[in-house]
Amino acid sequence: MITFFIAGLLVHVVFFISIFDIYFTSPLVHGMKPQHLPLPPPAKRLVLFVADGLRADSLFKPEINGTVRAQYLRYLPHERGAWGISHTRVPTESRPGHVALIAGFYEDVSAVAKGWKENPVEFDSVFNESRHAWCWGSPDILPMFAKGASGSHVHTYTYPATMEDFASTDASKLDTWVFHEVKGFFNSAKENQTLLSILHEEQTVFFLHLLGIDTNGHAHRPMSKEYLDNIGLVDDGVAEMVSVFEEFYGNDGKTAYVFTSDHGMTDWGSHGASHLSETLTPLVVWGAGVQIAQRTFTSQTYDDNYLEEWGLETYRRIDVNQGVLPLQYLDNSQHFKAESMHANAIQILEQFKVKMKQKEETTLSFLFTPFLTDSKQAEFVRHARELIQIGRFDEAIDGCQALIGLALEGLAYYHTYDRFFLACSVLLGFTGWTAYVILIILKTHAGLRKPPTSRNLPVSLVAIQLLLLGAFACAVSVLGSRWCAGALTVFLSLCYLWSSHRCLHGRDRHLFVGQVTPRAVIFLPPPHPTPLAHVVDATLLVHTEALPHRNAIAQTPPRCNSLNAMCPQVLQVALCTYVLASTHSSLQQKRGLPLFNQLVSWATLASSFVLPLLSSTRLFHRLLSILMALVGVYLLLSTGYEALFPLALSWLMFGWINMEQETMSTQGMSNRTELSSFDFTETIDLTRIRQLRLDDIRRSYFFVFFIIIAFFGTGNIASINSFDPASVYCFLTVFNPFIMGGLLMWKVLIPFVIVMCAFESIQVSTRLSSRSLFLIVLVISDLMALHFFCLVKDYGSWLDIGTSISHYVIVMSMTIFLMLLSIMTHILTSRRIVIGRKMKMHFT
């Protein structure tokens, strides 16, 4: 059997890695020759301002009383600049936004496993192609452009990471720091002749990354006074910086300025998806080579009403997409614009050629199908050059744009060239492996030679039930509604009640329906930050969690009654509620995170692994102790009504335990142990472990179903890439992606542990073989993996990509993860620390 598990592990590792080789390989290629314009550029230097997290409407829209919060930037298009909306592309995160702005391509999806601080592959950028580049701002953004630069001409100046504190009294100090450092830099350059001469060279870039607006938006929301005041501070700072640059260079008219944002922000202070508040960012351009604002008195054709809302309907609006050269902003001759588009087209065509050559070298000649032949490529290039030479610049620009479109389509064609073949190979491998495991179950663990007892459900009834469940699940996946998933909970409850109706007394049926039906609350939509009333409600519900089982606890022998030992845990949950409310109040008053609250939060997290081991090992006592220990941590990580989720889930688990114990009467098993007296530490007679029956398929199915509910009920792995930092404010407020990500991961796993602990008791009480159970779960998870493999995507928001990956990863790693969680839950349920004259741990 060891050989089988090793083989299964290798098979699943290969299938797991396959999605990254099929979907998440880098589309970037290297080895192209840089293209240069034959005409001199209109500007010697570029100053780029990026206000991280700034929404377009927050900058352009006037106040209700008609005043404007950004006096300088708002009126630049009236006199000496051009303006528009930059339509960013999902995922609307800081890294992909800056990559598109500075490197000219959309984020490499292979960065999904790297975060935003590492480059999955090296890429070229405007900074790298410049003669010198100076950058000021966040330590999370600047290093990724300096790391891949050739040479040492990209200079970065960053503030300490500890300044990125969401609980800071004034996050705008991040922007003030940048402005202060830039002024100090130019003042020192006046005394340094070497630096002075370097600064007056051509092809120089200055980058000012302004993170204060984004930080205030996360901490206080975009409609807050802090966010809007920060916009005014940035506006004043930009005006001051322009004066500094113009004074330093003697108003030579050779400086171009660009002000924009990498992404916007939702009303509840998050970003990462495709809402208009996240994808619409401001763009203001002025200076050398920039078209002066044009007045227009005709209606501008846009599908929105922003021009009228913002009072800019008489000034020409020029929208752009990240990565596309906006010719309308250039104040140059048509000849210059045509040459620019020609160089752009040739550069992209060179990438297409390299990609085509790479794919041709790795594909059999008779299977290779070119997207665009060499002759057609040469014809496009020759025709565009001839049009430029004879002065037909507009036609040349149109031809170059058509060539760019074809080249981009060709790049996508070759990047996905082998995807269909590889996907079919994985699907066939899945099918063969699953069929092999089913044969092992039927041959070794099913006991087919034994005649079924008269009390077992007919195979046809179970098959129809599973088919109905599968059909309903497919309908839910198509409709994509969490409310439908709630209906699925009720439907599964009815099916479960139907399949067990012969063994349930009237009292038990009412108890089951009364407990399971309200569990649809666990499928409520993902919560946005709401008042703490939901968290307080959750705390009150903790103390009523044991009510459905009060009779069972009361029947426990007095020597094992450890309700008094749970009093500290009850007090701890109440303390967690106070800490959460106190922290929320302190942050609202800008007094930071109290040290006492932080110590209590970390102490609660650490003690949650120890306190359950101090309680009795009787079933309900231990499960309640585990629940309260985990709920305390979950409360500290909650921002709204998601605090109700583990409570509703635990009620469902208690009901499931009761109903599974009742169904044992249909199996003809004598001497059935009552749940009220069941002890996790009791030794199980191995000779009494039975073979699989049809009811075990139902138990395994429900176990997998509850695991999926537990893991994806309030979030998933994708939430780590796009989350509300308010969830971890009780533990820390200084930005630290690794600690914050770890806390959020534990929050996601807490419901998982609750399900595992419940199933630990079901597995032992029903005398299930862990090996046979493992095989059933393996088959179910592989069938689910087949479905989720077909749903993996490499486009859309980080949330969409992360969700598709996390679904597949979880079902693929379920068998391995199940074994690891089984060890943890076995310790939590069956181990006990006895405190007497000296501490000792029992491992009976």
N, C-alpha and C positions, 0 to 999 in steps of 0.2 A: 504493500500500500504506500510505502514511502516513495517508491519509484513513481507511482501515479501522481502523488502530490507534487513531486519535483517537476515532472513533466507538465502538469497543469500550471505550475507557477511559471515555467518558461514560456508556455503557450500564451498565457495572459500578459506576460511582460512584452512579448513580441507584438501582440494585438494592441496593447496599451501604447507602445512607442509608435505604432503604425500611423496614428492620426497626426502626430507631429511631422512625420516624414511625408504624409500625403497632403495635409492642409496647411501646415505652419512652417514651411521652408521659406527662406528669404527670397523675395523677387529681385533683389538688387544684384547687379552684375558689375564687374570691374574690368579695367583695361581699355576704356574709351579715351580717345584723345580730346582734351578740352577744346572748345570752340571759342573763337574771339571775333569781335566785330572789326571790320576794316576801317570804321569811322571812329573818331575820338568821342569819348563819353561826355555828356554835358556837365557832370559833377565830378569833383575830385574825392569827395568823401560822403559817407552815408551815416546818419544818426537814426537808430531804430529804437523807438520806445514801445515796449510791450507791457500793457497794464493787465496783469494776470487776473482772469475772472471778471472782466468788465463787460457788462451787457451793453448792446447798442442803444437800447431805449434809455438806460440809466445815464448815458452821456448826452444824447441829443434831445431827449424829451424835456420841455420846460416844466417848471413847477406849476401847481394849480393857479398860483397868483401871477404867473407869467414870467417869473424870474428864471434865470439859467444858472445851474450849479457849476458849469464849466465855461466860464466867460471867454477864455482864450481859445480853446480848441473848438468850441461851438461856433465862433464867428470867423475862424480862419477861412472856411469856404466862401465867405462873403467878400473876401478881399484878395487873398493871394494863395489859395490852395484849392484842392479838390477833395471831395468826400464821397463816401458810399458805405455799403454794408459788405463785410467780408463773410461769406457763407462757409463756415468751418464744416469739417466732415467728422462724423463719428469714428472713433470714440473721442468725445470732447474732453480730453484730459490735457494736462500741461505738456507732457512729453510729446505726444503726437502733434499737438498744435504748434509747438515750437519747431519740431522737425519739418512740418509743412511750410512754415514761414521762412526758415533759415536754410533748410536743405533742399526744398523744392519738390518733395515727394511725400505721399501719404505714409503714415506710420507702418513700419515693417511688422506684420502680424506675428513674426517669430519672437517679438519682444514680449509676448504675453507671458512667457516664462521667466523674463528677466526683470520685470518691473520697469520703472522709469529712470533708474540711475545707471544702467548699463546698456551698452550698444550691442545688440546681438550680432551685428556685422558692422564693419567700418563703412562710413558713407561720407561723401563730399558735401561741402556746405559753402555758403557765401563767405563765412569767416575763413575757411581754409583757402579759398581762392583769392582772398584779399592779400594785400601786401602786409598790412598790420591790422589787428583787431583788438579792441579793448572792451571788456565786458564787466559790468557791475550787477550784482543781484544775488539770487538764491543759490545756495550750494547744491540744490537738487536739480538745477537746470543747466547752469554754466559748464560744469565739468564734462558733460557728455559731448559738447562741441569742441572743447579743448583737447579731449582725449584722443580723438581720431585725426587731429590736425597734423599736417606734415610740417616739421620744423617747430620752432618756438615763437611764432609770430602771433599766436592767439594768447592774450594776457587776460586772466580772470581775477576779479576781486570779489570775494563773497563774505557775508557776515556769518557769525557763528550760527550753527543749526539751532542752538537753544533760543535764539531770538524768534523763531517761528512757533510762538506759543499762542494757542487758541484762546487761552484764558488771560492773555495780556490786556492790560488796561487800555493800550492804544497800539493796535497792530500797524497803524500808519507809520510807525517809527521805522519799519522796514524800508519804506519809500524815502523817508527823510534821510536815512543812512546813505542810500544810493546818491541822492542829490548832493549831500555833503561831501561824499568821497569824490564825486566828479569835479566839484569846484576845487577841492584840495589838489586833485591830480593836475588840473590845468594851472593852478597857481605855482605848483612845484616845477611844472614844465618850463615856465618862464625863466627859472633860474638854472635850468639844465639844458645846455646848448645841444647836447647829443639827442636828448628826447625831443627838443624843440624842432630840430631838423627832421627827425623821423615823423613827427606829427604833421609836417607840411608836405609829406610825400603823397602821391596819388594812391587810389585804391585802398583807402583807409575806412574802416568801419568802427562805429561806436554803438554798443548795445547796452541799453538800460532796462533791466528786468525789474518790474515794480510789482511786488507780491502782496502789498498791504491790502489792496482791494479784495483779492481772493480770500485772504485770511479773515478779514472782517466779514465777508459774505458767509463763510462757513460758520463763524462763531456767532454772528448776530443776524444773519439773513440779509438779502439784497435790499430790502425796503427799510432797513434800520438806519438810524441817524449816523451810526459809525461808518457804514458802507458809503452813504451819500456824502458825508463830510470828507471821507478819504478821496472821493473823486475830485472834490474841490481842491484838496491838498495836491493831488497829482497834477491838476490843471495849472495851479500856480507854479509847481515845480518844473513842469515842461516849459512854461513861459520863461522862467529864470534860466533854465538850461540853454534855451535858444539864444538868450542874450549872452551867456558865457561863451558859446561857440562862435557867435558872430563877432564878439569883441576880440576873441583870441585870433581869429583868422582875418580880422580887419574888414569884415563885411565884403569879402571878395565875391560873393554870389556863387560859390562853387560847392555849397553844402546842401544836400537833399535830406529832408526829414520825413519819417514815416511813423505814425502813431496808430497802433492797433491793439488787438487782444488775441490771446490764443484760444479762448473759449468764453462762453457766458456762464450763466448760473440760474438754476430754478428758483422759484420763490421760497422754497424750503431749504436753500443753501447747498445744493448738490449739483454735480455735473458728471457727464460721462455718456449720456444718451443723446437722443436726437430731438429733444424739445426745442422749439424756436428760441426760447430764452437762453438755450445753451449754444445753439449753432449760429445765431446772429451776433456778430461782433462789429464794433465801429472801425472805420478806416478813414484816416485823415492824412493827406499827403501834401507837402508844400516844399518849396525851395527850388534848387537848380534842376532844370529839365522837367519840371512838373507843370502840367496844364493849369492855368489860372482858372478859377471858378467861372463857369459860364451861366449867365442868367437865361432863364427860359420862361416863357409865358404860356407855353402850350402844355397840355396834360402829358405827364410822363407815364408810360405804360408799365405799371407794376401791379402785382396781384394783391398788394397790401395797402393799408391806409397810413403808413408811417409818415409819408411826406406831409400830410395835413396835420397829423398828431404832433409832429415835431416842428412844424412851422418852417419847413425847408422846401416847400413845393416850388419855389421860384428859382431854386439852384439845382443844376444838373446833378443827378445822383448816378454814380457809376459803381455798380456792384461787381464783386470779383469772387472767384473761388480760389481757395488756397492752392498754390502750385501752378497757376495759369498766368501767363504774362498779360497784364492789363494795358493794352496799347492806348486806351482812351485817356490814361493818366499822363502820358508822355507829351511834352511840349517840344516836339522835334519834327523834322521833315518826314514826309512819307518814305523817302529813301532810307532814312535811319530806321524807321519802323519796319520796313520790309527786310532790311539786313538783320535786324534783331530777330524777327520771326524766322528768317532763314537759318540763322545760327541755332535757334531753339529747336527747329525741326531736325537739323542735322545731328544735334546732340542726342535727341531721343532716338533717331534712326540708328545711330551708332550703338545704343543700348540694345535695340532690336536685333541688330546684326550679331552682336556678341551672344545674346540669348539663343538665337537661332543656331549659331555654330555649336554652342554647348549641347543643345538638344540633338542636333544632327550627329554629333560624335558619339552619343550614348544610345542611339536608336539604330536598329537594323535598317539598311538602306531601302529595302522594299516596303518597310512600314512607315517611313518618314514622309509626312505630307507638309510641304511648305505653305506658310500663310501668305507670304508676299515674295514673289520671285525676285532675283537679283536684277533682272531686266526692268521690271516695273519700278523697283526702287531707284535705279539709275535714271529712268525716264522722269519720275517725279522731281528728282533733284535737278536734272538738266533743264526741265521746263521752267522751274522756279527761278533758276539763275538767268535764263534767257529773258524772262519777263522783267527782272530787275535791271538787266543791261539795257533794255529798250525803253525803260522808264514807265512800264505799266505796273506800278507799285501795288495798287489795290488788288489787282489780280494775283500778283505774286504773294501777297499776304494771305489771300483766300486759299491759294494752292498749298502754302506752307501749313496752314491750319488743318487742311484736309490730310496732309501727310502726317502731321502730329497725331490726328485721330486714328489713322490706320496703324501707326507704329505702336500706339498705346494698346490698341486691340490685339496686335500681334504679340506684344509682351505678355498680356494676359493669356493668350492662346498657348504660348509655349510654356508658361509657368504652370498651367493645368494640363499639360499634354498627356501625362501618364496617370492622371488622377483616376479616370474611370477604370483602367486596367488594375491598378493597385487596390481600388475599393472593391472590385469584384473578387480579387484574390482573398482579401480579408473576409468578405462575406462567406465565401465558400469554406474557408478555414473555420469560421465560427460554426457553420452548419455541421461540418464533419465532427468537430470536437463535441458539440452538444449531443449529437446522435450517439457518440461513443459513451458519454457519461450516462445517458439514459439506459443504454444497454447494461452498463455495470450495475445501475440501481435495480433493474428488473432481474438481473441474474443473481445478485448477491444479497440484496437487502429487502426485496419485495415479498419473499415467501409465497411465490405464486402457486406452489404445490399444495398449500394449505387451503381447504375450502373456506370461503368467507362465512362468517357467522350471520345469522338471520337479522342481527340488529344493525349491521353495517348498511350504510346508504348504498343503493345501486350505483354502479359505475356510470350509468347514463345520467343520473341526477347530478352527480359531481361534475361530469363533463359539461352538461348544460349550464351549470352554475358558473364554471370557469369561463366558458365561452361568452356568457352574458357579461361577466366582469370585464373580459378583454374588450368586448364591443363597446361597453360603456366607457372604458378608459380611452379607447381610440376616439370616441366622440368628444370626450373632454379635451384631448390633445388637439383636436381639430378646432374646437371652439375657443380654446385658449383662455378659459374663464376660471378664476379661482372660486367663483360662486358655484359653477358646475362641479368643481372638485368637492365642495361642501355637500352638494347633492350626492356625489359618489360615496361619501362617508355614510350617509343615511342608507343608500342602496346596499352597500356592503354589510351594514348592520342587519338589514332585513334578510339578506341572503344567509348571513351567519346564523340568525335566529331560525330561519327555515331549515337549514341543514342540521340544526341541533334540537329541533322541536320535540323530538321523542323523549329527550332526557330532561327537559326543563319544566319545572313546576310553574304554576301560574305566578307565584311570588317572584321567581327568578326571571321570568319573562318581563314582568313589569320593571324589575330592577335593571335588567339589561337595556331595555328601550329607554328608560329614564336616564341612564348614564351615557349611552352612546349617541343618541340623537343630538344633544346639545354640543357634541364634539365638532360640529361643523364650524364652530368658532375658530378652530385652528387653521381654517382656510381663508381667514379674512385677508384682504389685500395687504401688501407690505406697508407697515406703518410709517407715517411721517412724524416728525417730532410733535408731540401733543402735550397738553398739561399733565402734571404728575398725578392727576386724579386716577388715571388708569393704573399706574404703578401702586398707588395706595389701595385700590380695589384688589389688585393681585395679592397684596400683603394680607388683606383681610381674608381672602379666599384660602390662603395657606393654612390658617387655623381651622378651617372647616373641611380640609382635605380628608381627614380621617373619619368624618361623620358616616359615610356609607359603610364603614367597617368597624364601627364602634362596638358592635356585638362581638365581632371576632376578637378584637383586642381585649374586651372585658372577659372573654372566656379563657384567655391565656393564663396559665398557672401563675400565682402571685410571685413565685420566685423568679420568674422570667419577665415580669412586668417592668419595663424600663421607661415608662412614660415620664417619670421624674427626671430621667437622664436626658430627655428631649427638651426640658425646659430651657437649658442654655441655648439650644438651637432656635427655639421660638423667640427668645430674647434677641438672638443674633439677627434674625430676619427683621424684627422690629427696628434694631439698630441700623440695619442696611437701609431701611426706608427713611429713617432720619438722615442718614449720611447722604442719600440721594437728593432729598429735598433741600438739605443744607448746602450741598455743593451747587445745586441749581440756583439757589438764591444768591450764593456768594458770587457766582460767575455773572449773574445778571447785574449785580451791584459793582462788578469789576474789581473785586477784591481778591481774585485768583482762587486757586484750589487750596482749601485749608489743609495744613499738614496732618491734623488729627483725622480728617476724612480720608486722606490718602493712605495713612497707616492702617486704618480700619478696613479699607477696601482690599489692600494687599493681604492683610491678616485673614480676612474672610476667604479670599481665594486660596490661601495656603491651608487653612483649617478645613476647607471643604473636602479635602482628601483624607483627613484624620478623624473628624468628628463621627462619621458613620461607623467607624471601627470601634467606637466606644459603646455603641448601643447593642441591645440584644440581637442575636442572630435569628430570632423568630421572624417569620416571613413579613408580616405587616409592620412590625416594629422596625426592622432593618430598612424596608422599602421607604417608610415614612421618614426615617432619619436621613437616608440618601437624598430623598426629594427636598427636604428642607435645607440640607447643606448646599445643594445645587441651585435651589431657587434663590438663596441669598446672593450668590454670585450673579445669577441671571438678572436679578433686580438692579444690581449696580451697573449692569451693562445695557439696561433698557432705557428707551426714551419715550415710550408710549404704550399702547395696549398690547404690544408683543410680550409684555410681562405676563399676560394671561395664558400664553401658549403652553409653557411647561405644565401649568396647573390643569388645563383642559386635557392635555395629553396624558398626564398621570392618572386622572380620573378614568380615562379610556383604558389605560393599562390595568388598573385595578379591576375594572369590569371584565376585561379580557381574561385575567387570571381566574376570576370566579367562574366564568362561563366554561373555560377549558377544563376546570376541575369537575364541573357538573357533567360534562360530556363523557367523562371517564366511565360513567355507569353503563354506557352503551357498549363498552369494550369487554364486558364480562370480567372485570378486575375486582377482586375481593380485597378486603382490608384496606380500603381507600382511606388515606390520611386526610383528616380535615385540615383546611387551610389555617384555621385558628391555632393549631398545634404544630404546624409544619416548621421545621428548623433547617436552615441552610447547611448546617454542619453535620447533619445526619449522614451516616455512611450508607451508600446505595448498594444493594446486592446486584452484582453484575449479571447473575443468572436470571434476574427478573427483567432485564432490559429487552424489550420486544423488537420485532421487525416492523417495517413500515406498513402502515395501513392508509386507506384513502383519506381518513381524517387528518393524517400527518401532512398530506399535500395542502390541505386547507390551512393548517397551522403555519406551514412554511410560506405559503402565499401571503397570509396575513402578516407574518413577521417581516417579509420583504416590503410589503406595502406600508407597514408602520415605520420601517426604517426610512423609506423615501419621504413619508410625511414628516418624520422627525428632522430629517436633514434639510428639506426644502420648505418647511412650514413657514419660517420667518426670514429666510435668506439662504444664501449658498456661497460657494467660494468666490463667485463673481462680486459679491458685496464687498470683498476685501479691496478690490480695485476701484470701487465706487461706493463710498460709504459716508455716513454722517459721523464726523469725529466726536459729536456729542455723546456717542455710545460709550466712550472710554474716558470721559472727563473725570469720573470718580477715581481713576487710577493715575492718569497723567494728562497733561494738556500741551506739553511741548511735542511738536511733531516728531514722531519716531515710527516710521512705517513698519518696522519689524515687530516691535512690542505691540503696537496697535493691531497689526495683523494677527499676532498670536492670540491676543485677547478676543478678537472677533471670531477667530477660528474656534476657540474654546466655547464661546457663546453658541456657535452653530452646533457644536458637538454635544452640548449638555442635553438637549432632547434625545439625541442618539443614545446617550448613556442610560437615560430613563427607560427607553424601549429595551435595551439590552438587559438591564436588571430585571425587568418584568419577564422577559423571555427566559432568563436564567432559571427563574422559579417554575415556569411552565415546563421547561425541558426536563427538569428533575422530577417534578410531581407527576408528569405523564410518562416517565420512564422512556424518554426518547434517546436513541443512540446519537451521540454528537457526530459520528462519522456519517451516518445515513442522512442526518439533517444537513450536514455540510454539502453532500452531493445534491440534495434537492435545491438548496439555495444556490448552488453553483449553476444548475440548469436554468433556474428562473433568472438569475442575474445575467447569464449569457444570452438568453432570449431578449431581455431588456437591452443588453448591450447592442444587439443587432439593430434594434429600433433606433437607439440613440446614436449609433454610428452613422446612420443615414441622415441624422439631423445636425451633425457637427457642421459649423460654418466658420469661415475665416473673414467675414465681412460684417459690418454693422458696428454697434457700440461695444465697448468693453464689456458691458453687462450682457449683451446678446452673445458675444463670443465666449465670455467666461461661463455663462449658463450652459451653453451647448457643450463646452468642454467638461464642466463639472458633472453634468448628468452622465456623460460617457465614462469619465474617470471613476466616479463613485461606483457605478455598477460593475466596472471592470475590476476594480480593486476591492470589491465587496468581500470576496472570500478571504483575502489577506487581512483586510481591515477587520473582518468579523472575528478572526482568530485573535488579533491584538486586543480588540475591545472585549472579547470573551475573557481574556486573562485579567483585564482590569476590573470588569464587573464581577468576576469570580472572587477577586480579593475584596471588593467592596461589600459583597453579599455574605461571604462565608468566613471571613477573617474577623477576629475580635481582639482588641487590646484591653486587657484587664488591669486596672490600676488598683493595687493594694499596697502592701508594704514595699513592693518594688514592681516596676512595670514589666510585663511580659506579654508576648503575643502568642496566641494559640493558632496553630496551623493544622487543626484537626480536620 
